[in-house]
């Protein structure tokens, strides 16, 4: 298992955590978001699947032996230096186990090439969703031409999204589901979101269609803005869940896992199985 340097100290881990958005000063204000991430962290440490709280996760870490702390840190891509104390090992793991520890600084990991195309796609989707939101920003009524612009942005997003989602469903996620069945509840949540996506898109397309000829005024404009922003909110949350689950796993695959994954990928994403 590889990390971004030979060995880590607590200072190294703290610096990386803050840079990646996983430090103690970067806690989410969204309680549901924090709860879900704590549950992912719990499974990552071998706790029974369920709704582990941050307190449960940290208490589990504090009860670990030195050997177990070192093992988990290595699995998370931050093998500790030999001289690190037990207390510092525990503090390091409390940070490294967070899903955003590597997510925000994935380009600093030696295996960054494995997920470069996937992460660049996600960044592209976020930019498109931001542009889509801007088409319905403000309170003014929308002309038919402006509604057509909303539709153009939506269709551009959907066109780029289709092959990406097909890759995930057919190639990427099947491997990780097999390799990490302990995360079953979160794989299922991702699948459920993929299934619900069409419903969210339908609401947006129906709202666009309603204003296609005469524009969107009053309640129709509010309905259109609500549908578009709802789609953006939904998909941004979906991207976050995928990344929080996948980035720590994908970056820290073993050489054997890397070879197995490489054998399963096809097309343009085959290149993403190599670490450049």
N, C-alpha and C positions, 0 to 999 in steps of 0.2 A: 504494500500500500504506500502511495506516494504523498508527500506534503510539498509545500512550496519552498521548504528549505530542509536541511539535514535534521535539525532538532529545534524545539521551541522552548522558550521560557514564558512565564506568566506575562511579562511585559510585551513579548512578541504577540501573544494571543490577544491581549487587550488592545493593542494597536490595530491589529487586523479586524477585530470585532467592531471597533468604533468606525473604521474605514468602510466596513461592509454594512453598517446599520444594525449590528447585532449587539452593540454594547449596552451597558446598564442605562445609558442616557437616551437610548433609541427605542424604548418600549412603546408599543402601539397603544393608541387610545381606544381602539376597537376591542371591546371585551370578548366578543365572539371570535375575533381573529386570534387573540392571545390564547383563548381556550383551545382552539383547534391546533395551534402550533405547539402548545404544551403537550397535547395528546400525541402529536407526531414525535416530539422529543422523548416521551415516555417509551414509545415503541422502539425508538432508536437505541434506547438503553436496555432493552429486553424486558421492560415492564409489560404486564398483561394489557392487551388492547382495551382501550376505554378512554375515559376523559381525565387523564392525568393533569393535575394542576402544576403550575410552576413550583409551588411549595413541595409537592410530592416528588417532582423530578429532582429538585435540589437536595431534599432529604435523602433520596436514594443515592445520589452522588456522594454525599457526606458519609454514608455508611459503607462505601466501597473500600476494598483493599487496595493497596498501592498497585498490585499487579493488574487488577481490573481497571483501575483508572488509566494506567498506561496503555492497556489493550484498547480501550474505547478511544482514547486520544489518537492512537495510531490509525484506527479504523476511520476516524474522522479527518485524517490527513494532517494531523499536527503532532507527530511523535515528539515527546518531551525530551529535553536534555537530561542527562543522567543525574545531574546535581539538583534537580528541582525537588523541593520538599513535598511531602504528602499534602499539606494544606494548599500549596500552590497548584499541585496537580488537580485537586478538587475544584479550585477556582478556575483553572483553565478549562476543565470539562464543562462547567456550568455555562461558559461562553461558547465553546466549540460545538456543543450539542444543539445550539439554537439554529433554526433552519436558515436564518439570514446570515449566518457566520460566513459561509462561502458564497452565498447567492449574490451579495453585493460586490464581491472582489474575485469572482470566478476566474477572471483573466490573469490573476496572480498564481494560479495553480498550474503545475506542470502538465496536467491532463486537460488543459483548457480547450485544446483542439477538438476533443471528443464532443463537446456540446456547443462549439462556437456557432455553427449554422443555426442550431435550435434556438439559442439565446438571441442571436441577431434577428431571427424571425419574430420572436416575442417582442423585442424592442420595436420592430417595425409595426407590429400590430398595435402597440400602445400609442405610437405616433399617429397611426391612422384613426384610432379611436378618439384621440385628442382633437384631430381635425374634424372628425364627425360631430363631436360635441359642439365645436365652434359654429357649425352650420345652423344650430338651433339655439345659440346663445342669445341672451337678451329677451326683451318682452315684446318687441315689434312683431306685427303680423308678417307672414311670409308670402311672397308672391309665388305664382306657379313656377317661375324660373328658379326661385330660391329653393322651392321644394324639390325641383329636379336636381339641384346641386346636392341636396341632402341625399337623394337617391344615388347619385353618382359616387359620392363618398362611401355610401354603404355597399354598393356593388363592388367597388374597388377593394374594400376590406374583405368581402366574402370571397372574391376571386382568389386573393392571396391566401386566405384561410383554408380553403378546401383541400389543396394538396398537403398542407401541413397537418391538418387533422387526420387525413388518410394515412399519412406516414406514422403518426402516433398510434393510431388504432391498429394498424396492420403490422407494423414492424417494431416500433420502440417499446411501447408499454407491454406487449405480450412477454417480451424477455424479462423486463423488470418485475412483472407480476409473478413470474415463475421463480425468479431469483430471490425475491423479497416478499414471500406470502404473508409475513407478519404485518405488513402494511395494508392488508386486504380492505379494511374499512375505508381507507383513503383512496385506494384504486377504485373502489366502488363509487365513492363520491365524485371522482373525476369522470367515470363512465356516466354517472347520472347527469353531470353537467353537460357532457357531450350530447346526451339525449335531449336535454331540455333546451339546448341552444337553438334548435329549429323553432321552438315555440316563441322564444324571445325575438328571433329574427322576424317571425311572422307578424308579431305585434307592430314592429317597426315598419315593415313593408305595407301593412294594411293602413297604418296612419299616413304613410307617404302617398299611397294610392288615393286616399280620401282628399288630399289636397293637390293632386296632380293637375287638375284642370283649372280650378279657381283660386288656388292658393290655400294657405292655412291661416284662418282668422279665429280669434277668440278661443273657445273651447277646443276647436280643432288644432289650433297652434299649440295649446297646452298638452293635448293628447300626443301630438307628434314629438314634442320636446321630451315628454315623459317616457315615451317608447324608445327614443334614441338614447337618452341618458341611461335608461334602464338596461338597454343592451350593452352599453359601454361599461356600466358598473358590473354587470354580470360577468362579462368576459375578462375584465381586469382582475376580478376576484379569482376567476378560473386560472388565469396565467400565474397568479401568485401561489395558488395551491399547487399547481404543477411544479413550479420552480422550487418551492420549499420542500417538496417531497423528493424531487428528482436530482437537483443540483448536488446535494451532499452524497447521494448514492452514485451518481454517474461520474463525478470527479474522482471518487476514491475506489473505483473498481480495481480488482486485481488484474494481473497480466492475463490470467486464464479467462476471466470474465470479459476482458477487452477483446480477446480473440473470438470468443463465442458470440459476442455482440456484433463484431465485424462480419462474421459469417452469415448473419441474419439480415443485414441492411442491404438495400438495393437502391439503384438509381443515384440521384445526386447526393442523397444522404449517406451513401456508402463512404464518401470522403470524411464524413464526420466521425467515423470509427477510428481515425488516425489522429494521434496527438502531434500537432505541428509546432 
